[in-house]
């Protein structure tokens, strides 16, 4: 018996660029939220909390969203809002918050208060 090809798998070349960018942004958002402990009832006690890792993910997300905003069209707002929410959550989670403009990704987005 011959195996049937898996029709649910798409070739990367067939996926529009904006979809690849969107998926990358969503993965960065989700990973940053986990590293901030936002998946737990009490983020302060989350076993996944790692602010150093969260900073890196948020900065990467900020660079991606800022450089790709023109491709998101009407969906740009939710990506920006999600990014700002993560930046605020990071600031609130920090024992010693960064100065405005020095937080994760703020060199790309400007200060987040």
N, C-alpha and C positions, 0 to 999 in steps of 0.2 A: 504494500500500500504506500503510495506517495504522500508526502506531507503537503498539506495545503498552506499556501503563504498566509501569514498573519496580516489580515487587512486592516487591523487597528493600528499598526505601526506605520508612521509616516516617515518618508525620507526627509532628512534635514533640508535638502535642497528644495523641497516642495513647500516648506513652511515660510510664509511671508516674514520679512525682517521684523516688522512691528510686533508680530506674535512672539518671535524669539526674544525680542527686547522686553516685552511685557512679561513673559514667563520668567526671565532673569530677574526683573524687578520684583515680581511676586515672591520668588525664592529668597531674594535678599531681605525683603520685608519680613517674611515668615521667620527666617533664621535670626534676624535681629530681635524680633519680638520674643523668641524663645530665649535668646541670650540675655534679654532684659528680665526674664522670668515672668513675662506677661501671660504665659500659658497656665500659670498656677494661681490659685485663689490669693495667696500671699507671695507676691514677687520677691520679697526680701528673703524668703526661706526656700526659694526654688533651687533644686539641685543643678539646674541648667544655667543659672545666672552666672554671667561672665562679662563684666562691663568692658574689659579690654577687647574681647571678641566682638561685642556689640558695637563698640566704637568703629572698628574696622568695617563691619558690615554696613553700618549706617553711612559711613563715608563713601563706600563703594556705591551704595544705593543713590546717594546724593549726586555723585558724579554721573551715574547712568541716567537718572531722571532729568537732571539739568541739561545734559547734552542731547537727550532724546525727546524732550518735551514737544518739539514741533511735530514729531511723528505720532504722538498719542492722540492728537486731535481733541475731540470733546472729552476724552478720557484722561486728559492731562491733570485736571483738577483733583480727582481721587488719588492719583499717584503722588502729587505734591502734598495733599492733605495727610496721606499715610506716612510720608516721609517726615513731615513736621510733627506728627503725633509721636513718632519714634524718637525724634530729636528732643521733644519735650519730656517724654518718659525717661530718656537717658539723663537729662538734666535733673529731674526729680529723684532719680535713683542714686545719683552721685553724692557721696559724702562731702566732697569739695567740688561743687559745680564749676565748670569752665567759665571763663569770662565770656560775655556775649560776643559772638563772632569766632570763638575759639573751640566751640563744641564740635562733635562729629558731623562732618559734612558741611559745616557752616562756611567754609571757604568757598563752597560752590553755591550755597543758597542764601548766604547772608545770615545775620544774627536771628536766632529763634528765641523768643522769650516765653 
